[in-house]
Amino acid sequence: MSDTRTPLTAGKSWPAHYTYAPALRVGNTIWFSGTTGTDDNGVITAPGDIAEQTRQIFRKFEKILNSVGGSCEDIVQTHDYVVTTENYKDTAAVRREFLKSATPASAGVIVAGLLRKDALIEISAVAVLRGPVYAP
């Protein structure tokens, strides 16, 4: 297994001055940074809607995983950081939509705030690719 660390951006331009990557591949493991429900311009896609923000986060995970031959079904762990529990239960349906039958280890943490204005949830994740996978 390779211990080469490869940043993954799913083809998106990533500023060189950033001190992190959206995701990092080491062997067949993908480590996702904390991710919020933003569009390509860094704007929250659904202010006030935790379920839709969660959907946008999983779309971003899926895009990166697809770029290396994986899918959200390869996710083995998630950490949710939420600023409110109001409507948090609605994120379960979104998780099922993307994870299908996968049941990753998970944790949920209530926080006082997130760096991204209007973000209600930030999720970090780990995925382990199965089957044929692609080099980034």
C-alpha positions as CSV (number, residue, x, y, z in Angstrom):
1,M,0.0,0.0,0.0
2,S,1.3,3.4,-0.9
3,D,1.8,6.0,1.7
4,T,1.9,8.8,-0.9
5,R,-0.4,11.7,0.2
6,T,-2.4,13.0,-2.7
7,P,-4.7,16.0,-2.3
8,L,-8.1,15.5,-4.0
9,T,-10.1,18.4,-5.4
10,A,-12.3,16.7,-8.0
11,G,-10.8,19.0,-10.7
12,K,-11.6,22.2,-8.7
13,S,-8.9,24.8,-8.6
14,W,-7.5,25.0,-5.1
15,P,-5.5,28.0,-3.9
16,A,-1.9,27.2,-3.2
17,H,-1.8,29.3,0.0
18,Y,-4.5,27.2,1.7
19,T,-2.9,25.0,4.4
20,Y,-5.3,22.1,3.9
21,A,-7.0,20.1,1.0
22,P,-10.7,19.3,0.6
23,A,-9.7,15.6,0.8
24,L,-6.4,13.6,1.0
25,R,-5.8,10.2,-0.4
26,V,-3.3,7.8,1.3
27,G,-3.5,4.4,-0.3
28,N,-7.1,3.5,-0.6
29,T,-8.2,5.7,2.2
30,I,-9.7,9.1,1.6
31,W,-9.7,11.6,4.5
32,F,-12.2,14.5,4.0
33,S,-11.6,17.9,5.7
34,G,-14.5,19.5,7.5
35,T,-16.9,20.4,4.7
36,T,-19.8,22.8,4.7
37,G,-22.7,23.1,2.2
38,T,-21.2,25.7,-0.1
39,D,-21.3,26.2,-3.8
40,D,-18.2,26.6,-6.0
41,N,-18.0,30.3,-4.9
42,G,-17.9,29.4,-1.2
43,V,-21.5,30.6,-0.5
44,I,-23.8,28.5,1.7
45,T,-26.4,27.0,-0.7
46,A,-29.3,26.8,1.7
47,P,-29.2,29.2,4.6
48,G,-31.4,28.0,7.4
49,D,-31.9,24.5,5.9
50,I,-29.7,21.9,7.7
51,A,-30.9,19.0,5.5
52,E,-30.2,20.8,2.2
53,Q,-26.7,21.9,3.6
54,T,-26.1,18.2,4.4
55,R,-27.2,17.2,0.9
56,Q,-24.7,19.7,-0.6
57,I,-21.9,18.3,1.6
58,F,-22.6,14.8,0.5
59,R,-22.7,15.9,-3.2
60,K,-19.2,17.3,-2.7
61,F,-18.0,14.0,-1.1
62,E,-19.6,12.0,-3.9
63,K,-17.9,14.2,-6.6
64,I,-14.4,13.6,-5.0
65,L,-15.1,9.9,-4.4
66,N,-16.3,9.4,-8.0
67,S,-13.1,11.0,-9.3
68,V,-11.1,8.1,-7.9
69,G,-13.6,5.3,-8.6
70,G,-15.5,5.4,-5.3
71,S,-18.9,6.5,-4.0
72,C,-20.4,7.6,-0.7
73,E,-21.1,4.0,0.1
74,D,-17.3,3.8,0.7
75,I,-17.6,6.2,3.7
76,V,-16.7,4.4,6.9
77,Q,-16.7,7.3,9.4
78,T,-18.3,10.7,9.7
79,H,-18.2,13.5,12.3
80,D,-21.0,16.1,12.2
81,Y,-20.5,19.5,13.9
82,V,-23.8,21.3,14.2
83,V,-24.8,24.7,15.6
84,T,-28.3,23.6,16.3
85,T,-30.3,20.4,16.8
86,E,-33.4,21.9,15.3
87,N,-34.3,19.8,12.3
88,Y,-31.1,17.7,12.7
89,K,-33.2,14.6,12.5
90,D,-33.9,15.6,8.8
91,T,-30.3,14.9,7.9
92,A,-30.8,11.1,8.5
93,A,-32.8,10.8,5.2
94,V,-30.0,12.7,3.3
95,R,-27.4,10.3,4.8
96,R,-29.5,7.3,3.6
97,E,-29.9,8.9,0.1
98,F,-26.1,8.9,-0.3
99,L,-24.8,6.2,1.9
100,K,-27.4,3.6,0.8
101,S,-27.0,0.6,3.1
102,A,-23.6,1.7,4.4
103,T,-23.6,2.4,8.1
104,P,-20.4,4.3,9.0
105,A,-19.2,4.9,12.5
106,S,-20.4,8.4,13.3
107,A,-20.3,11.2,15.9
108,G,-22.3,14.3,16.3
109,V,-21.1,17.4,18.2
110,I,-22.9,20.5,19.1
111,V,-20.7,23.6,18.6
112,A,-21.1,27.3,19.4
113,G,-20.4,28.3,15.8
114,L,-18.7,27.4,12.6
115,L,-16.2,29.5,10.6
116,R,-18.5,29.7,7.5
117,K,-21.2,32.3,7.9
118,D,-24.7,30.7,7.8
119,A,-23.4,27.1,8.0
120,L,-25.5,25.0,10.3
121,I,-23.5,21.8,9.8
122,E,-19.9,20.8,8.9
123,I,-19.1,17.2,8.3
124,S,-15.7,15.5,8.1
125,A,-15.5,11.9,6.8
126,V,-13.2,9.0,6.1
127,A,-13.8,6.6,3.1
128,V,-12.0,3.3,2.2
129,L,-12.2,2.6,-1.5
130,R,-13.2,-0.9,-2.5
131,G,-13.0,-2.7,-5.9
132,P,-11.3,-1.1,-8.9
133,V,-10.1,2.4,-8.0
134,Y,-8.4,5.1,-10.1
135,A,-5.3,7.1,-9.5
136,P,-6.1,10.8,-8.9
